[in-house]
């Protein structure tokens, strides 16, 4: 036993054993169970095998496709906003320009510590369709009419994106800031000697050396965008938004599995969502060269 415990070959496996046990117990087993349930009709604890009927039903369900469209649209816009903007702000913080107070302001990430429930309620009040809503009051200062924010499609998307920006901009700034501070300062000193300005240094030095951080932020942002649920649920005070404009794939899963107790069909929705997320992320990781061997790069 002593020889086994002190084995150099087995030592790494002892260290990662807690993670592997957690992965199997709380991820692998539920995942396999979800695949099995997606081929069943589960009613009141009784499961009946029905093959691919749930997937056929899902394929012909227009509400599901609308929810998938909403999720993909939300994901795309969050990628367009929550990657370049935090990256630029992180570059400003990391540079020697600007006052210390301005840099300290952008380092704050308190919104990330705030509960999504609290944030959703606050933004629901801010984007109220009445004239007393904060955002409509601001529009009124410029002579604009009140907007029915949570009653129309595009304004509702703007409200969701505003909530996402408020919560996750600071977190992504910290990711990019950590990546930038790992870049050797000699690169920038050499570029300055060669006459490169700050903008040229950003595009020629910062961005290429931020590739690992970019891939990581992009990967978690894709997952976060497609799996978004609680933000929409709190913003619309439930899972029933007007014309399903705030319904996401995860919200559709919740509606079928929890609200309507159709766990077999909800499992099929979850499996499809997993396949979509994995397909997009694996494509992203492949195109970025993450799976290439170091010698081939």
C-alpha positions, -999 to 999 in steps of 0.1 A, spaced: 0 0 0 28 24 9 45 17 -25 12 23 -42 6 57 -25 42 69 -32 41 58 -68 52 87 -92 30 73 -120 -2 72 -98 4 104 -79 -11 127 -106 -42 106 -107 -47 109 -69 -45 147 -72 -72 148 -100 -93 121 -85 -117 146 -67 -123 164 -100 -129 132 -119 -153 119 -92 -172 152 -93 -173 152 -131 -187 116 -132 -212 121 -104 -226 155 -114 -220 158 -151 -215 124 -169 -242 105 -151 -269 132 -156 -258 136 -192 -262 99 -199 -295 99 -181 -307 129 -202 -299 110 -234 -319 80 -221 -348 101 -211 -349 119 -244 -360 86 -260 -387 81 -234 -421 94 -224 -419 102 -187 -452 106 -169 -456 105 -132 -425 84 -126 -432 59 -154 -410 59 -184 -420 44 -218 -395 40 -246 -407 59 -277 -375 61 -298 -369 93 -317 -405 106 -313 -394 135 -290 -368 146 -316 -394 144 -344 -418 165 -323 -390 190 -316 -381 192 -353 -417 203 -361 -421 226 -332 -420 262 -344 -417 276 -308 -385 257 -304 -370 272 -336 -381 306 -324 -364 301 -291 -332 288 -308 -332 319 -330 -335 341 -299 -306 323 -282 -283 325 -312 -292 362 -318 -285 370 -282 -252 350 -283 -240 368 -315 -247 403 -301 -230 395 -267 -199 383 -286 -199 416 -306 -202 436 -275 -186 417 -247 -153 409 -264 -140 440 -282 -153 466 -256 -138 449 -225 -106 443 -245 -102 480 -254 -110 490 -218 -85 465 -205 -59 479 -228 -66 514 -215 -63 502 -179 -31 483 -187 -14 512 -205 4 542 -189 -21 567 -203 -51 580 -184 -55 590 -147 -54 565 -119 -90 573 -109 -103 564 -144 -84 531 -144 -97 523 -109 -132 530 -121 -129 504 -149 -114 478 -125 -146 476 -105 -164 443 -111 -191 446 -84 -219 440 -109 -206 404 -113 -211 399 -76 -248 410 -77 -274 384 -80 -290 380 -114 -324 381 -96 -317 415 -81 -302 428 -113 -331 415 -134 -357 433 -111 -337 465 -113 -334 465 -151 -371 456 -154 -380 487 -135 -355 508 -155 -369 496 -188 -405 499 -178 -427 510 -207 -443 538 -187 -431 573 -188 -419 570 -152 -393 543 -162 -357 555 -158 -347 549 -194 -379 565 -208 -373 595 -186 -338 599 -201 -353 596 -236 -378 623 -226 -350 647 -218 -340 645 -255 -377 649 -266 -382 613 -276 -414 593 -270 -415 565 -244 -405 531 -258 -425 499 -249 -392 481 -240 -404 448 -228 -434 446 -252 -416 447 -285 -389 424 -299 -359 447 -307 -363 470 -276 -365 438 -255 -333 426 -270 -317 459 -262 -327 456 -225 -313 421 -223 -280 432 -239 -278 462 -215 -282 438 -186 -255 415 -200 -231 445 -205 -237 457 -170 -230 423 -155 -202 408 -176 -181 437 -189 -161 439 -157 -154 402 -156 -141 401 -192 -120 432 -185 -103 412 -157 -97 382 -181 -81 404 -208 -62 424 -182 -47 393 -168 -37 382 -203 -22 416 -212 -1 417 -180 15 384 -189 28 399 -222 66 408 -218 71 445 -216 102 441 -239 78 437 -268 63 471 -263 97 487 -256 111 473 -289 80 485 -308 83 520 -293 120 522 -304 109 512 -339 84 540 -339 51 521 -334 24 541 -317 -1 527 -291 -27 517 -317 -1 498 -338 12 481 -307 -24 471 -297 -30 454 -331 5 440 -337 15 429 -302 -14 428 -278 -41 410 -298 -17 383 -312 -4 376 -277 -39 375 -263 -50 346 -284 -53 321 -255 -74 345 -235 -95 354 -265 -102 317 -272 -112 312 -235 -135 342 -234 -150 334 -267 -157 298 -256 -174 307 -223 -193 335 -240 -207 311 -266 -219 288 -239 -232 317 -217 -251 332 -247 -268 300 -258 -276 288 -222 -290 322 -210 -322 318 -190 -323 336 -157 -317 371 -171 -347 368 -194 -368 351 -168 -363 379 -143 -364 407 -169 -398 396 -181 -410 385 -146 -415 349 -158 -411 326 -188 -440 340 -208 -428 371 -227 -450 388 -254 -449 367 -285 -421 346 -269 -397 374 -278 -376 367 -246 -379 329 -248 -346 311 -251 -338 274 -256 -331 270 -219 -364 288 -211 -382 264 -235 -366 235 -217 -378 249 -184 -413 254 -198 -416 218 -211 -398 200 -183 -408 220 -151 -440 239 -160 -456 212 -182 -439 181 -166 -429 167 -199 -394 155 -189 -388 133 -219 -393 161 -244 -374 185 -222 -345 161 -222 -345 161 -260 -343 199 -259 -313 197 -236 -295 172 -258 -300 193 -289 -288 224 -270 -257 205 -259 -250 194 -295 -254 230 -308 -231 244 -281 -205 216 -286 -206 220 -324 -200 258 -323 -173 256 -296 -155 227 -313 -155 246 -346 -142 277 -328 -114 257 -310 -105 239 -343 -103 271 -363 -82 288 -336 -57 260 -336 -63 249 -300 -61 212 -309 -29 215 -329 3 202 -315 28 228 -303 53 217 -330 27 222 -357 19 258 -348 
